Amino acid sequence: MPQEADTDEVPSAFARAVTEGLSQPRKSLPCRFFYDAEGSRLFEAITELPEYYPTRTEASILKSCASEIAARTPQESVLVEFGSGSSRKTEILLAALPSLAAYVPLDVSPSALAEAAARLAVRFAGLQVLPVEGDFRHKLTLPAALSLRPRLGFFPGSTIGNLDRAEATELLRNFAHNLGPAGRLVIGVDLRKDPKILRAAYNDAAGVTAKFNLNLLVRANRELAATFDLSRFAHDAIFNEAENRIEMHLVSLVAQDVAVCGQTFHFNEGERIHTENSHKYSVADFHALAKQTGWIPQRVWCDEKQLFSVHELAVAT
C-alpha cells in the first residue's frame, strides 16, 4: 500500500481524478487519494494487524541491517526520503547515521512534513531537517550548501509495488538522476509468496482494509457531494497471478447510479472500481529492473520467511 499521503492536495485534483476514473470502460480511482485524515488513521491500524506483514517485517529488516548501511555511508551525507509521510521507519536509519549533514523528507503533504520535522527535532537534537514539499516523481533541488554532498535515498514500504512496470522504470530513473553520480538508494520491495498469505493480508478478518478502501467513497461523498451508498459496495482484494500483483477493488453489489460533481455514473451489479495494485517481485526480477534503470544492485536483506526484502542500490557510473 502506498505511503505517500495527499492530505493537502487541492479538491479539484481529486474531483478530476474521480470523474475521469469513473468515465473509463474499466472504472478506477488512483490509490494516492486513500490518504485523507481518516485514510491515514486506518492505514496505521492496518500496519498493526496480524495478517499484514509488510510494515513490521520491513522494520525488523532495517533494524538488522542499519549498521551495515551506515558503515557504507560517507560522513556528512544527505539522507533523502521519497514520500516520507510520518518518517517512522526513517528513525531506524537516523539512529544509525549520527554524522549526517541533513535529512531531507520529500512529501506532497505539508502537514505530514511539519509533524515529522517537529518529532525528529526532539529525538535527534542537532539534526538538520530540511522538508521539501513536492511529488517524489519530479526533479529534486537541494539547498546549495548540500548540493555537492553524497546522497543516500530512502524509499521504504514497497511503494514501488503500487506502480506498473513503465511507471516503476521511470521512477527509478528519476531517483538515479536526483541522487547523482555517487548516489545510493535503500528501497523496500515486497516479495512473491504464497497467494494465501497475500489474500489474507489485504482481506483482514477485522475488516480494517475494507474500511480503508471504502473510505475513498466516503471522501468522495464529503468533498465532491457524491451519492455513493456504502452499503451497496464491497471491498475485494484478489491475486492476479499473470501480473504477480494484489489488486484492490470496490464492487457494486447492485445495479445503481451514482452522482459525482454533477455527472451520473452507472454501475452494473458486480462492476468493479479498481483502486490499487501491489506488485510482488522476486529478488532477481527486481535486480533486473534496477539494472535497466541506471542502478547497480549492491546488497539485499530478507527476513527468514522470505516475505520482504530491503535493497541497497548504487547509481551506475
Secondary structure, DSSP 8 states (H G I E B T S, - for coil): ------TTS-HHHHHHHHHHHHTSSS-B--GGGG-SHHHHHHHHHHTTSSS--HHHHHHHHHHHHHHHHHHTS-TT-EEEEET-TT-TTHHHHHHH-TT-SEEEEEES-HHHHHHHHHHHHHHSTT--B--EES-TTS-----GGGTTS-EEEEE-TTGGGGS-HHHHHHHHHHHHHHH-TT-EEEEEEEB---HHHHHHHHS-TT-HHHHHHHHHHHHHHHHH-----GGGEEEEEEEETTTTEEEEEEEESS-EEEEETTEEEEE-TT-EEEEEEEE-B-HHHHHHHHHHTTEEEEEEEE-TT--EEEEEEEE--
